[in-house]
Amino acid sequence: MANISSPGVGSGLDVNSIVTQLVAIERQPIVQLQTQASSLQTKLSAFGKLQSDLSALRDAAAALTSPSTWNQTTGSSSDTSSVTVTTDATNLPGSYSVQVTKLAQAQSNISKTYSAATDFVGEGTLHIELGSWDGTAFTAKPDATAIDISVGPPAKSLAEVRDMVNAANAGITATVLTDASGARLVFRSSNTGAVNGFKVTVTDTDGGNVDTSGLSALAYDPSVGVVTMAQALAAANASALINGAPVSSTTNTLTNVVDGITLQFQHETTTPVQITTAADTDAIRKKVEAFVSAYNDLNSELATQTKYDANTKTAGTLQGDSTAVSLRASLRNTLRGNTGASTTFTRLADIGFDVQQDGSIKLDSGKLGNALANLGELKKMFSNSDTVTPANNGFATLFRSQADQVLGIDGSIAGRSEGLRNSISRNQQRQADLEARVAQTETRLRKQYTALDTQMGQLQSLSTYVTQQMAVLTNNKG
């Protein structure tokens, strides 16, 4: 039977307590390393937040150097119920007269009236072909393929024929129109425009392909005199006069008929609608405001991370850190600097950037509004790039370049972050090494104190035996 060992039972020596306390002393360097690792990780996280905020500032500055920002325009219409307008950066500001003489429409055909959508139409084959009509002459659309739809057997209802046509993707859509008079099947071109008209020829199983009985009731081919399905609307292009010049479109949306302008026709007009495009100063203002917001976020983060609170005697995570302190000073110098890019605006204060005591920017909306009225000079002030004379670089160009340098692979934040990661890695390795050593020490201590406990237990037993024997001798003498 195996011996059962419990340290301290035989001798009264508290082996577990002694070993635990000795191991705790051995672990003190590990605790110090853990505290140091926590501090390093906090600093690394702080630099990660700075990196994110600086990236946001770089992106905001990049937007103010982009030609698309300064070339952006907006359009207005004197009659938005008839014509609406949108623009892009390729548009040059201008004014246009637009008169809509005809809206684009899709061909629409209506069948005879049935009592209900469940009534049977018949069976056979529908042959649907897209193209344009010139009176009774039909010209097939070059890039379209005619579609044959087999109907039945058995005979199909209006609703079933509708579903079969819609599933065929033949370039037309089918619906059932139900009112007080009954149900009718409606075929409509999927797209507007004269080239998207259609004809329907029928092979009817009842043998009559051009009468109103059976599936032939859905036929429409004026080129051979078959109009058993009546045409409600003819396919047509939109037509208009833009500054007196006639234009045509297969849809009611005209894109780049005028460079960078999209017109949406809503109604035909009897008088011209005035379309005006101009620089989108509201969009530019928002880009400037976004830059100010990004700068203030970064400035606030830097202030928090590098501050020292004398009242609470607590320091920010990066208080005294040369990388963070240098970045904050560099940004402030750029913010308060001058540029030769514009002869009108040489300082950011000229356009309403009011730098506060804490380093943040308070934007004067009135001053910015006045600057937006001189868009050419404002653009130079922000976006000008001069590799020969850096003093002529715009402020957005300067901030973008500054952020790129700091955020680059060889930049200060990347270098500082990499150094912290290396320190954390070394710290973790040192902890692992010490943990292994402490485990060995604990094993050795337990072995030593267990042996001591055993020896003390044996001595205690011998002492008890001797005491008992002495008592016996004493009693015998008595």
C-alpha positions as CSV (number, residue, x, y, z in Angstrom):
1,M,0.0,0.0,0.0
2,A,1.4,3.4,-0.9
3,N,2.4,5.8,1.8
4,I,0.1,8.9,2.2
5,S,2.2,12.1,2.7
6,S,0.9,15.4,4.1
7,P,3.7,18.0,4.7
8,G,3.6,19.3,8.2
9,V,1.3,16.6,9.7
10,G,4.1,14.7,11.3
11,S,6.1,17.6,12.7
12,G,3.7,20.5,12.9
13,L,5.8,22.4,10.4
14,D,3.5,24.5,8.0
15,V,5.4,23.5,4.8
16,N,2.7,24.8,2.4
17,S,2.6,28.2,4.0
18,I,6.4,28.5,4.0
19,V,6.8,27.4,0.4
20,T,4.0,29.7,-0.8
21,Q,5.6,32.7,0.9
22,L,9.1,31.9,-0.5
23,V,7.7,31.4,-4.0
24,A,5.8,34.7,-3.7
25,I,9.2,36.4,-3.0
26,E,10.7,34.6,-6.1
27,R,7.7,35.9,-8.2
28,Q,8.2,39.6,-7.4
29,P,10.3,40.2,-10.5
30,I,7.5,38.6,-12.6
31,V,4.9,40.9,-11.0
32,Q,7.1,43.9,-11.8
33,L,7.4,42.7,-15.4
34,Q,3.6,42.3,-15.6
35,T,3.2,45.9,-14.5
36,Q,5.7,47.0,-17.0
37,A,4.0,45.0,-19.8
38,S,0.7,46.6,-18.9
39,S,2.3,50.1,-19.2
40,L,3.9,49.2,-22.5
41,Q,0.6,47.9,-23.9
42,T,-1.2,51.0,-22.8
43,K,1.4,53.1,-24.6
44,L,1.0,51.0,-27.7
45,S,-2.7,51.4,-27.7
46,A,-2.3,55.1,-27.3
47,F,-0.1,55.3,-30.4
48,G,-2.7,53.2,-32.2
49,K,-5.3,55.8,-31.4
50,L,-3.0,58.6,-32.5
51,Q,-2.3,56.7,-35.7
52,S,-6.1,56.4,-36.4
53,D,-6.7,60.0,-35.7
54,L,-3.8,61.1,-37.8
55,S,-5.0,58.9,-40.7
56,A,-8.4,60.6,-40.5
57,L,-6.6,64.0,-40.7
58,R,-4.6,62.9,-43.7
59,D,-7.7,61.7,-45.5
60,A,-9.5,65.0,-44.7
61,A,-6.5,66.9,-46.1
62,A,-6.3,64.7,-49.1
63,A,-9.9,65.5,-49.9
64,L,-9.0,69.2,-50.0
65,T,-6.2,68.5,-52.5
66,S,-8.4,66.5,-54.8
67,P,-9.5,68.2,-58.0
68,S,-12.9,66.5,-57.7
69,T,-13.6,68.5,-54.6
70,W,-12.9,71.9,-56.2
71,N,-14.5,70.9,-59.5
72,Q,-17.7,69.7,-57.9
73,T,-20.8,71.4,-59.1
74,T,-24.5,71.5,-58.2
75,G,-27.5,72.0,-60.5
76,S,-30.8,73.7,-60.1
77,S,-34.0,73.7,-62.1
78,S,-36.6,76.4,-62.5
79,D,-39.3,73.7,-62.7
80,T,-38.3,70.5,-60.8
81,S,-41.7,69.0,-61.5
82,S,-40.8,68.8,-65.2
83,V,-37.0,68.5,-65.3
84,T,-34.5,67.7,-62.5
85,V,-30.7,67.9,-62.8
86,T,-27.7,66.4,-61.1
87,T,-24.0,67.1,-61.9
88,D,-20.6,65.7,-61.4
89,A,-17.0,67.1,-61.3
90,T,-16.7,67.1,-65.1
91,N,-19.3,69.8,-65.5
92,L,-18.4,73.4,-66.1
93,P,-20.7,75.9,-64.5
94,G,-23.3,77.3,-66.9
95,S,-26.9,77.9,-67.8
96,Y,-29.1,75.9,-70.1
97,S,-32.6,76.2,-71.6
98,V,-34.4,72.8,-71.7
99,Q,-37.8,72.2,-73.4
100,V,-39.2,68.7,-73.2
101,T,-41.3,68.0,-76.4
102,K,-41.9,64.3,-75.8
103,L,-41.3,61.8,-73.0
104,A,-39.8,58.4,-73.7
105,Q,-42.4,55.6,-73.4
106,A,-42.6,51.9,-73.6
107,Q,-45.0,50.0,-76.0
108,S,-48.0,48.7,-74.3
109,N,-50.6,46.3,-75.7
110,I,-54.0,45.2,-74.2
111,S,-55.9,42.0,-74.8
112,K,-59.6,41.6,-75.2
113,T,-61.7,41.4,-72.0
114,Y,-62.1,38.1,-70.1
115,S,-64.4,37.5,-67.2
116,A,-61.6,36.7,-64.8
117,A,-57.8,36.1,-64.6
118,T,-58.5,32.4,-64.3
119,D,-60.2,32.2,-67.7
120,F,-58.4,30.0,-70.2
121,V,-56.7,31.8,-73.1
122,G,-55.7,28.8,-75.1
123,E,-52.5,26.9,-76.0
124,G,-49.8,27.1,-78.6
125,T,-46.6,29.2,-79.1
126,L,-46.0,32.9,-78.5
127,H,-43.1,34.3,-80.7
128,I,-41.9,37.6,-79.2
129,E,-39.5,39.9,-81.1
130,L,-38.1,43.3,-80.1
131,G,-37.6,46.1,-82.6
132,S,-38.9,49.4,-83.9
133,W,-42.1,50.3,-85.8
134,D,-42.2,52.8,-88.7
135,G,-45.9,52.7,-89.4
136,T,-46.6,49.1,-90.2
137,A,-42.9,48.3,-91.0
138,F,-41.0,46.5,-88.3
139,T,-37.2,46.5,-87.9
140,A,-35.8,43.9,-85.5
141,K,-33.5,45.2,-82.8
142,P,-29.9,44.1,-83.8
143,D,-28.7,42.9,-80.4
144,A,-31.9,41.2,-79.3
145,T,-32.9,37.5,-79.7
146,A,-36.5,36.5,-80.4
147,I,-38.1,34.3,-77.8
148,D,-40.6,31.5,-78.2
149,I,-42.8,30.7,-75.3
150,S,-44.7,27.3,-75.3
151,V,-48.1,27.7,-73.8
152,G,-49.7,24.3,-72.8
153,P,-50.9,21.8,-73.3
154,P,-53.2,21.9,-71.5
155,A,-54.7,25.4,-72.2
156,K,-53.4,28.1,-69.8
157,S,-55.3,31.0,-68.0
158,L,-54.5,34.7,-68.3
159,A,-52.6,34.5,-65.0
160,E,-50.6,31.5,-66.1
161,V,-49.7,33.2,-69.4
162,R,-48.6,36.3,-67.5
163,D,-46.3,34.3,-65.3
164,M,-44.8,32.4,-68.3
165,V,-44.1,35.6,-70.2
166,N,-42.5,37.2,-67.2
167,A,-40.3,34.1,-66.6
168,A,-39.1,34.1,-70.2
169,N,-37.2,37.4,-70.0
170,A,-38.3,38.3,-73.5
171,G,-37.9,42.0,-73.1
172,I,-41.6,42.6,-72.2
173,T,-43.5,42.3,-68.9
174,A,-47.0,41.0,-68.5
175,T,-49.7,42.0,-66.0
176,V,-53.3,41.3,-65.5
177,L,-55.5,44.4,-65.4
178,T,-58.8,43.7,-63.6
179,D,-61.7,46.2,-63.3
180,A,-65.5,46.3,-63.3
181,S,-65.5,45.1,-66.9
182,G,-63.4,42.0,-66.3
183,A,-59.7,41.0,-66.8
184,R,-57.3,41.9,-69.5
185,L,-53.7,40.9,-70.2
186,V,-51.3,43.7,-70.7
187,F,-47.9,43.4,-72.4
188,R,-45.4,46.2,-71.9
189,S,-41.8,46.7,-73.1
190,S,-39.4,46.3,-70.3
191,N,-37.5,49.4,-71.5
192,T,-38.6,52.7,-73.0
193,G,-37.5,53.9,-76.4
194,A,-38.4,53.4,-80.0
195,V,-36.0,50.5,-80.5
196,N,-37.7,48.6,-77.7
197,G,-41.1,48.1,-79.4
198,F,-42.3,44.5,-80.0
199,K,-44.4,42.2,-82.1
200,V,-46.1,39.0,-81.1
201,T,-46.9,36.2,-83.5
202,V,-48.8,33.2,-82.5
203,T,-49.0,29.5,-83.5
204,D,-52.4,28.5,-82.2
205,T,-53.2,24.9,-81.7
206,D,-56.8,25.5,-82.8
207,G,-55.4,26.3,-86.3
208,G,-56.5,29.9,-86.4
209,N,-53.4,32.1,-85.9
210,V,-54.9,35.5,-86.6
211,D,-58.4,35.3,-85.0
212,T,-59.6,36.4,-81.6
213,S,-60.2,32.8,-80.4
214,G,-57.7,30.9,-78.4
215,L,-54.0,32.0,-78.0
216,S,-54.1,34.0,-81.2
217,A,-56.1,36.7,-79.3
218,L,-52.7,37.8,-78.0
219,A,-51.1,38.4,-81.5
220,Y,-49.8,41.8,-82.6
221,D,-48.1,42.2,-85.9
222,P,-49.3,45.2,-88.0
223,S,-46.8,44.3,-90.7
224,V,-49.1,41.4,-91.8
225,G,-52.3,43.1,-90.6
226,V,-52.7,41.2,-87.3
227,V,-53.8,43.4,-84.4
228,T,-56.0,41.1,-82.3
229,M,-54.2,42.5,-79.3
230,A,-54.6,46.3,-79.4
231,Q,-51.8,48.8,-78.9
232,A,-52.4,51.3,-76.1
233,L,-49.1,53.1,-76.3
234,A,-46.4,53.1,-79.0
235,A,-42.7,52.8,-78.1
236,A,-41.1,56.3,-78.4
237,N,-37.9,58.2,-77.7
238,A,-37.7,61.2,-75.5
239,S,-37.1,64.4,-77.4
240,A,-36.2,67.9,-76.2
241,L,-34.5,71.2,-77.2
242,I,-31.4,72.1,-75.2
243,N,-30.4,75.7,-75.9
244,G,-32.4,75.3,-79.1
245,A,-30.6,72.2,-80.3
246,P,-32.8,69.0,-80.7
247,V,-31.8,66.0,-78.7
248,S,-33.2,62.5,-78.4
249,S,-33.0,59.6,-75.9
250,T,-34.4,56.2,-75.5
251,T,-35.0,57.0,-71.8
252,N,-36.2,60.0,-69.8
253,T,-32.8,60.2,-68.2
254,L,-30.2,62.0,-70.3
255,T,-26.6,61.5,-69.1
256,N,-23.8,63.6,-70.5
257,V,-25.8,65.2,-73.3
258,V,-24.1,68.2,-71.7
259,D,-20.8,67.3,-70.1
260,G,-21.2,66.3,-66.4
261,I,-25.0,66.9,-66.4
262,T,-27.8,64.3,-66.0
263,L,-31.3,65.5,-66.8
264,Q,-34.4,63.6,-65.7
265,F,-37.5,64.4,-67.7
266,Q,-40.7,64.2,-65.7
267,H,-43.3,66.0,-67.9
268,E,-43.5,67.6,-71.3
269,T,-43.2,71.4,-71.2
270,T,-44.7,74.2,-73.2
271,T,-42.1,76.7,-72.2
272,P,-38.3,76.2,-71.6
273,V,-37.1,75.1,-68.1
274,Q,-33.9,77.0,-67.0
275,I,-31.2,74.7,-65.7
276,T,-28.2,76.3,-63.9
277,T,-25.0,74.7,-62.7
278,A,-22.5,76.3,-60.3
279,A,-19.7,75.4,-58.1
280,D,-20.9,73.3,-55.1
281,T,-19.7,75.6,-52.3
282,D,-21.7,73.7,-49.7
283,A,-19.9,70.5,-50.5
284,I,-16.5,72.3,-50.3
285,R,-17.6,73.8,-46.9
286,K,-18.3,70.4,-45.6
287,K,-14.9,69.2,-46.6
288,V,-13.3,72.1,-44.8
289,E,-15.4,71.4,-41.7
290,A,-14.4,67.7,-41.9
291,F,-10.8,68.7,-41.9
292,V,-11.3,71.0,-38.8
293,S,-13.1,68.2,-37.0
294,A,-10.3,65.7,-37.8
295,Y,-7.7,68.1,-36.6
296,N,-9.6,68.8,-33.4
297,D,-10.0,65.1,-32.7
298,L,-6.2,64.6,-33.1
299,N,-5.3,67.7,-31.1
300,S,-7.6,66.5,-28.2
301,E,-6.1,63.0,-28.2
302,L,-2.6,64.4,-28.2
303,A,-3.4,66.8,-25.3
304,T,-5.0,64.0,-23.3
305,Q,-2.1,61.6,-23.8
306,T,0.7,64.1,-23.1
307,K,-0.8,66.2,-20.3
308,Y,0.3,66.3,-16.6
309,D,-2.4,67.1,-14.1
310,A,-0.7,68.9,-11.2
311,N,-3.8,68.7,-9.0
312,T,-4.1,64.9,-9.1
313,K,-0.4,64.4,-9.8
314,T,-1.2,62.0,-12.7
315,A,0.5,62.0,-16.1
316,G,-1.0,61.1,-19.5
317,T,0.1,57.8,-21.0
318,L,2.5,59.6,-23.4
319,Q,3.5,62.4,-21.1
320,G,7.1,63.3,-22.0
321,D,7.2,61.0,-25.0
322,S,9.3,62.7,-27.6
323,T,7.4,61.3,-30.6
324,A,4.0,62.5,-29.3
325,V,5.3,65.9,-28.1
326,S,7.1,66.5,-31.4
327,L,4.0,65.6,-33.5
328,R,1.9,68.0,-31.5
329,A,4.4,70.8,-31.9
330,S,4.8,70.1,-35.6
331,L,1.1,70.2,-36.3
332,R,0.7,73.5,-34.4
333,N,3.5,75.1,-36.4
334,T,1.9,74.1,-39.7
335,L,-1.5,75.4,-38.4
336,R,-0.1,78.8,-37.5
337,G,2.2,79.0,-40.6
338,N,2.0,81.0,-43.8
339,T,1.8,79.9,-47.5
340,G,2.7,81.7,-50.7
341,A,0.2,79.6,-52.7
342,S,-2.4,82.4,-52.7
343,T,-2.0,86.1,-52.9
344,T,-5.3,86.6,-51.1
345,F,-5.2,84.0,-48.3
346,T,-1.8,83.4,-46.8
347,R,-2.9,82.2,-43.3
348,L,-5.6,79.8,-42.2
349,A,-6.8,82.6,-39.9
350,D,-7.7,84.5,-43.1
351,I,-10.5,82.1,-43.9
352,G,-11.8,81.7,-40.3
353,F,-9.5,79.2,-38.6
354,D,-9.4,80.7,-35.1
355,V,-6.9,78.7,-33.0
356,Q,-7.9,78.4,-29.4
357,Q,-5.7,78.3,-26.3
358,D,-5.9,74.5,-26.2
359,G,-4.7,74.3,-29.8
360,S,-8.1,73.4,-31.2
361,I,-9.7,75.2,-34.2
362,K,-12.9,77.2,-33.9
363,L,-14.2,77.9,-37.4
364,D,-15.6,81.3,-38.2
365,S,-18.5,80.5,-40.6
366,G,-18.8,84.1,-41.9
367,K,-15.1,84.3,-42.9
368,L,-15.2,80.9,-44.5
369,G,-18.3,82.0,-46.5
370,N,-16.4,85.1,-47.8
371,A,-13.5,82.9,-48.8
372,L,-15.8,80.5,-50.6
373,A,-16.9,83.4,-52.8
374,N,-13.3,83.5,-54.1
375,L,-13.0,79.8,-54.9
376,G,-10.0,80.0,-57.1
377,E,-7.7,81.5,-54.4
378,L,-9.2,79.3,-51.7
379,K,-8.4,76.3,-53.8
380,K,-4.7,77.5,-54.2
381,M,-4.5,78.1,-50.5
382,F,-5.4,74.5,-49.7
383,S,-4.4,72.4,-52.7
384,N,-1.4,74.0,-54.4
385,S,1.6,71.8,-54.8
386,D,5.0,73.3,-55.6
387,T,8.0,70.8,-55.5
388,V,10.5,73.6,-56.4
389,T,9.3,76.1,-53.8
390,P,7.8,74.3,-50.8
391,A,6.8,77.6,-49.2
392,N,4.1,77.8,-52.0
393,N,2.5,74.5,-51.0
394,G,-1.1,74.8,-49.9
395,F,-2.1,73.9,-46.3
396,A,-3.9,70.7,-47.2
397,T,-0.9,69.6,-49.2
398,L,1.4,70.4,-46.2
399,F,-0.8,68.5,-43.7
400,R,-1.2,65.5,-46.0
401,S,2.6,65.3,-46.6
402,Q,3.3,65.7,-42.9
403,A,0.8,62.9,-42.0
404,D,2.2,60.6,-44.7
405,Q,5.7,61.1,-43.4
406,V,4.7,60.3,-39.8
407,L,2.5,57.4,-40.8
408,G,5.0,55.9,-43.3
409,I,6.9,52.6,-42.7
410,D,9.9,54.7,-41.6
411,G,7.8,57.3,-39.8
412,S,8.0,58.2,-36.1
413,I,4.8,56.5,-35.1
414,A,5.6,53.3,-36.9
415,G,9.1,53.2,-35.4
416,R,7.8,54.0,-31.9
417,S,5.1,51.4,-32.2
418,E,7.5,48.7,-33.4
419,G,9.8,49.5,-30.5
420,L,7.0,49.1,-28.0
421,R,6.0,45.8,-29.6
422,N,9.5,44.5,-29.4
423,S,9.7,45.6,-25.8
424,I,6.4,43.7,-25.0
425,S,7.8,40.6,-26.8
426,R,11.0,40.7,-24.8
427,N,9.0,41.3,-21.6
428,Q,6.8,38.3,-22.3
429,Q,9.8,36.1,-23.0
430,R,11.4,37.2,-19.7
431,Q,8.2,36.4,-17.8
432,A,8.1,33.0,-19.4
433,D,11.8,32.3,-18.4
434,L,11.2,33.5,-14.8
435,E,8.0,31.4,-14.5
436,A,10.0,28.3,-15.5
437,R,12.7,29.2,-12.9
438,V,10.1,29.8,-10.2
439,A,8.4,26.5,-11.0
440,Q,11.8,24.8,-10.5
441,T,12.4,26.7,-7.3
442,E,9.0,25.7,-5.9
443,T,9.7,22.0,-6.7
444,R,13.1,22.2,-5.0
445,L,11.7,24.0,-1.9
446,R,8.8,21.5,-1.5
447,K,11.3,18.6,-1.7
448,Q,13.6,20.2,0.8
449,Y,10.9,21.2,3.3
450,T,9.1,17.8,2.9
451,A,12.4,16.1,3.8
452,L,12.9,18.4,6.8
453,D,9.3,17.7,7.9
454,T,10.0,14.0,7.8
455,Q,13.2,14.3,9.8
456,M,11.5,16.6,12.4
457,G,8.7,14.1,12.6
458,Q,11.1,11.2,13.3
459,L,13.0,13.3,15.9
460,Q,9.8,14.2,17.6
461,S,8.8,10.5,17.8
462,L,12.2,9.7,19.2
463,S,11.9,12.5,21.8
464,T,8.5,11.2,22.8
465,Y,9.9,7.7,23.2
466,V,12.8,8.9,25.3
467,T,10.5,10.9,27.5
468,Q,8.3,7.9,28.1
469,Q,11.3,5.7,29.0
470,M,12.6,8.3,31.4
471,A,9.2,8.4,33.1
472,V,9.2,4.6,33.5
473,L,12.6,4.6,35.1
474,T,11.6,7.3,37.5
475,N,8.5,5.4,38.5
476,N,10.5,2.2,39.1
477,K,13.0,4.0,41.4
478,G,10.1,5.3,43.4
